C-alpha cells in the first residue's frame, strides 16, 4: 500500500492553519508541515485526504463562528486518531458539529454504521449499528486507539462488504 508521511511533500505550499493557539494545535501544525520524516507517522493517501477534509471543515467552522478552543482540542484528537488507524482502514466521512465536536462516520448502508466523536472534553464517544445489534461507549482520548473502536470500524466495513457481495 502506498503511504504518505505526515508532512507536505517538498514543492507544495504548507497550508495556513487557523488552529494555532494551544500547545496541541502547535503540535498538530508541526505534524502537518514539518519537513522531518517521522517513521511512525504515515498515512495512506485516503487518510491524508481525510486529514485535509478535517482541516478544511475546521476552517469553515471557525469562519461560521465556531469556538476556537473547543475546535482545537477536537481537531487535535481527531488527527491523532486518524494517524493511529491501520493504513488499510477505510476512510471515514468528516463532520464538525456546532458544539465543536468532530465526528468520523463509516456509513455503509441501512443498519451498517459506525461513528466516533471527538469532543473538547478529551473523550472519544463511539456508537455502531450492525444489523439489529447496537454498541456504544466512551474512552479517554489518548495516543492509542481503543480496541473496541478499531473492531467497530473493521466490523462495519467487513459486514458491508459481505452483504454487498453475497456468495
Rosetta blueprint (number, residue, H / E / L):
1 X L
2 X L
3 X E
4 X E
5 X E
6 X L
7 X L
8 X L
9 X L
10 X L
11 X L
12 X L
13 X L
14 X L
15 X L
16 X L
17 X L
18 X L
19 X L
20 X L
21 X L
22 X L
23 X H
24 X H
25 X H
26 X H
27 X H
28 X H
29 X H
30 X H
31 X H
32 X H
33 X H
34 X L
35 X L
36 X L
37 X L
38 X L
39 X L
40 X L
41 X L
42 X E
43 X E
44 X E
45 X H
46 X H
47 X H
48 X H
49 X H
50 X H
51 X H
52 X H
53 X H
54 X H
55 X H
56 X H
57 X H
58 X H
59 X H
60 X H
61 X H
62 X H
63 X H
64 X L
65 X L
66 X L
67 X L
68 X H
69 X H
70 X H
71 X H
72 X H
73 X H
74 X H
75 X H
76 X H
77 X H
78 X H
79 X H
80 X H
81 X H
82 X H
83 X H
84 X H
85 X L
86 X L
87 X L
88 X L
89 X L
90 X L
91 X L
92 X L
93 X E
94 X E
95 X E
96 X E
97 X L
98 X L
99 X L
100 X L
101 X L
102 X E
103 X E
104 X E
105 X E
106 X E
107 X E
108 X L
109 X L
110 X L
111 X L
112 X E
113 X E
114 X E
115 X E
116 X E
117 X E
118 X E
119 X L
120 X L
121 X L
122 X L
123 X E
124 X E
125 X E
126 X E
127 X E
128 X E
129 X E
130 X E
131 X L
132 X L
133 X E
134 X E
135 X E
136 X E
137 X E
138 X E
139 X E
140 X E
141 X L
142 X L
143 X L
144 X L
145 X L
146 X L
147 X H
148 X H
149 X H
150 X H
151 X H
152 X H
153 X H
154 X H
155 X H
156 X H
157 X H
158 X H
159 X H
160 X H
161 X H
162 X H
163 X H
164 X H
165 X L
166 X L
167 X L
